Amino acid sequence: DNEEIKEGLFGKIQLLDNQEVRLVVGDARFNLSCPRPLPIASVSFVQHSIFLYD
């Protein structure tokens, strides 16, 4: 899968071509669910928090 990545201090959000969204922190990976596709512009990191918004 091709992916776009937004990185923060402690992890990153991967937005995959198949519309999966994944949070990666160290060696841990968490698949995130979203009711509809999420454009890369709607992901932001603010200090130690990750916000997904429309």
N, CA, C and O of each residue as an XYZ file, in Angstrom:
216
protein
N       0.828     -1.203      0.000
C       0.000      0.000      0.000
C       0.864      1.255      0.000
O       1.843      1.344      0.741
N       0.501      2.208     -0.822
C       1.104      3.527     -0.702
C       0.481      4.186      0.500
O      -0.647      3.860      0.871
N       1.182      5.097      1.108
C       0.640      5.730      2.297
C       1.105      7.161      2.395
O       2.153      7.529      1.865
N       0.317      7.963      3.076
C       0.719      9.306      3.454
C       0.906      9.266      4.959
O       0.175      8.563      5.658
N       1.869     10.008      5.462
C       2.187      9.942      6.884
C       2.231     11.338      7.478
O       2.803     12.260      6.897
N       1.622     11.476      8.635
C       1.770     12.670      9.466
C       2.482     12.208     10.721
O       2.036     11.260     11.369
N       3.595     12.867     11.083
C       4.359     12.439     12.246
C       4.289     13.466     13.355
O       4.253     14.671     13.106
N       4.270     12.973     14.585
C       4.293     13.815     15.770
C       5.475     13.423     16.642
O       6.352     12.681     16.198
N       5.509     13.907     17.865
C       6.626     13.632     18.763
C       6.745     12.156     19.133
O       7.857     11.642     19.249
N       5.625     11.470     19.320
C       5.668     10.109     19.840
C       5.092      9.060     18.908
O       5.053      7.881     19.260
N       4.650      9.459     17.739
C       4.055      8.482     16.844
C       3.708      9.101     15.511
O       4.064     10.243     15.216
N       3.006      8.320     14.715
C       2.600      8.818     13.407
C       1.254      8.216     13.026
O       0.861      7.160     13.521
N       0.567      8.909     12.145
C      -0.682      8.440     11.561
C      -0.379      8.072     10.114
O       0.184      8.877      9.372
N      -0.750      6.869      9.714
C      -0.592      6.436      8.332
C      -1.974      6.397      7.689
O      -2.897      5.782      8.225
N      -2.113      7.051      6.548
C      -3.343      6.990      5.758
C      -3.027      6.163      4.521
O      -2.319      6.628      3.627
N      -3.542      4.952      4.464
C      -3.218      4.013      3.403
C      -4.147      4.193      2.209
O      -5.243      4.737      2.341
N      -3.698      3.732      1.039
C      -4.498      3.835     -0.188
C      -5.861      3.170     -0.056
O      -6.828      3.620     -0.669
N      -5.950      2.110      0.732
C      -7.219      1.391      0.880
C      -8.124      2.050      1.923
O      -9.076      1.428      2.394
N      -7.837      3.291      2.283
C      -8.613      4.112      3.220
C      -8.483      3.667      4.671
O      -9.227      4.152      5.524
N      -7.544      2.744      4.980
C      -7.272      2.403      6.371
C      -6.483      3.537      6.998
O      -5.664      4.184      6.345
N      -6.744      3.763      8.271
C      -6.001      4.761      9.037
C      -5.347      4.018     10.187
O      -6.017      3.289     10.918
N      -4.036      4.198     10.352
C      -3.290      3.449     11.354
C      -2.477      4.411     12.212
O      -1.819      5.312     11.692
N      -2.527      4.217     13.525
C      -1.694      4.946     14.475
C      -0.515      4.058     14.819
O      -0.705      2.906     15.211
N       0.700      4.571     14.680
C       1.909      3.818     14.999
C       2.660      4.562     16.092
O       3.049      5.718     15.921
N       2.862      3.875     17.229
C       3.610      4.435     18.355
C       4.663      3.399     18.727
O       4.336      2.335     19.254
N       5.923      3.711     18.452
C       6.985      2.731     18.688
C       6.748      1.508     17.825
O       6.577      1.628     16.612
N       6.737      0.319     18.440
C       6.482     -0.925     17.720
C       4.999     -1.290     17.683
O       4.621     -2.273     17.046
N       4.160     -0.509     18.359
C       2.722     -0.805     18.416
C       1.994     -0.160     17.239
O       2.288      0.972     16.858
N       1.046     -0.892     16.673
C       0.212     -0.381     15.573
C      -1.246     -0.538     15.965
O      -1.662     -1.587     16.456
N      -2.012      0.515     15.743
C      -3.432      0.509     16.061
C      -4.199      0.919     14.814
O      -3.974      2.001     14.272
N      -5.103      0.063     14.359
C      -5.963      0.422     13.232
C      -7.095      1.275     13.764
O      -7.778      0.888     14.712
N      -7.296      2.430     13.161
C      -8.345      3.348     13.583
C      -9.513      3.225     12.624
O      -9.321      3.015     11.426
N     -10.706      3.354     13.141
C     -11.873      3.291     12.266
C     -12.463      4.682     12.101
O     -12.429      5.507     13.014
N     -12.996      4.914     10.929
C     -13.583      6.203     10.596
C     -14.801      5.914      9.724
O     -14.718      5.063      8.838
N     -15.924      6.587      9.942
C     -17.123      6.282      9.169
C     -17.004      6.591      7.675
O     -17.785      6.069      6.879
N     -16.049      7.421      7.285
C     -15.843      7.715      5.871
C     -14.367      8.031      5.638
O     -13.633      8.275      6.596
N     -13.923      8.030      4.381
C     -12.504      8.311      4.100
C     -12.056      9.629      4.727
O     -12.819     10.593      4.792
N     -10.827      9.654      5.177
C     -10.284     10.794      5.895
C      -9.127     11.401      5.111
O      -8.093     10.749      4.966
N      -9.259     12.629      4.597
C      -8.142     13.244      3.868
C      -6.990     13.590      4.812
O      -7.205     13.864      5.993
N      -5.782     13.576      4.285
C      -4.587     13.844      5.099
C      -4.662     15.211      5.764
O      -4.106     15.390      6.848
N      -5.331     16.181      5.148
C      -5.406     17.531      5.708
C      -6.183     17.574      7.012
O      -6.071     18.544      7.760
N      -6.972     16.541      7.302
C      -7.795     16.577      8.504
C      -7.132     15.898      9.698
O      -7.780     15.674     10.720
N      -5.856     15.571      9.577
C      -5.120     14.956     10.682
C      -4.094     15.962     11.182
O      -3.304     16.489     10.399
N      -4.105     16.227     12.476
C      -3.109     17.151     13.011
C      -2.599     16.668     14.356
O      -3.301     15.965     15.084
N      -1.384     17.048     14.675
C      -0.780     16.745     15.957
C      -0.624     18.053     16.719
O      -0.056     19.014     16.199
N      -1.121     18.093     17.936
C      -0.973     19.268     18.786
C      -0.329     18.792     20.078
O      -0.952     18.064     20.852
N       0.904     19.192     20.317
C       1.710     18.751     21.445
C       1.693     17.231     21.524
O       2.245     16.581     20.637
N       1.085     16.635     22.548
C       1.117     15.182     22.711
C      -0.197     14.532     22.310
O      -0.409     13.353     22.595
N      -1.078     15.266     21.659
C      -2.388     14.731     21.291
C      -2.510     14.607     19.779
O      -1.852     15.328     19.029
N      -3.344     13.701     19.351
C      -3.644     13.522     17.936
C      -5.120     13.810     17.758
O      -5.955     13.273     18.486
N      -5.444     14.653     16.797
C      -6.832     15.007     16.538
C      -7.194     14.629     15.114
O      -6.465     14.951     14.176
N      -8.317     13.948     14.951
C      -8.870     13.651     13.637
C     -10.173     14.423     13.546
O     -11.041     14.262     14.404
N     -10.330     15.257     12.528
C     -11.520     16.095     12.449
C     -11.920     16.322     11.003
O     -11.118     16.132     10.089
N     -13.171     16.733     10.803
C     -13.682     17.078      9.471
C     -13.411     18.527      9.193
O     -13.760     19.026      8.124
